[in-house]
Amino acid sequence: MGRFVNPDNSAFQVALNSPIYVDKTGLLEYTNSVLNTTEAYICNSRPRRFGKSYAANMLAAYYSKGCDSEEMFSGLDISRESDFKTHLNKYDVIHLDIQWFLANCDNVDNVVAFITKSVQAELREIYPGVLPEEETSLSESLSRIKHIVGQKFIIIIDEWDVLIRDEAANKKVQEKYINFLRAMFKGTEPTKYIQLAYLTGILPIKKEKT
């Protein structure tokens, strides 16, 4: 298991340990139904304190190869679905919290590079010899792994819009980050390596350059 690639289920366990827990595993029934389809790109834009991060942690705990979550989900709504075990802990999951990367990066100009370097380091451990040592984009790395190994990914990005909100006046950073997202999700090539994409944020998606 890694920090960002195939994480464990400890973040979701915290939610289960809480005195008030609302079963939202019905979301998993829906995401299972759209895996590897044109509907598998989901952006959950909701107000703060709406449970977005909790849902993202739940998705990671359910799909990630980095943990065994059968007992954790036993008794919850998703466990009664016929395909519950079909998808349980069967996928390579990349789970990113952009707020964390922003807070732990020494320079906001380097956030995209920090994300890329962190994820690629773990991908090289999982798939040794597949990725070149020279610097490439994260989207190129995922495309290369799919081409050579045949493995698709589930990508979960929490707080996808934090750079758009917090760096509203920094056009250079925004453009670099938007290009990162565009490369990851737009066009034909990403459909080859993405099984499911789930992004959370508070900003609506606008139909304009950004």
Buried (B, 14 or more C-beta within 10 A) or exposed (E): EBBBBBBBBEBBBEBBEEEEEEEBBEBBBEBBEBBEEEEBBBBBBEEEEEBBBBBBBBBBBBBBBBBEBEEBBEEBBBBEBEEBEEBBBBBBBBBBBBBBBBEEBEEBEBBBBBBBEBBBBBBBEBBEEBBEEEEBBBBBBBBBBBEEEEBBBBBBBBBBBBBBEBBEEBEEBBEBBBBBBEBBBEEEBBBEBBBBBBBBBBEEEEEEEE
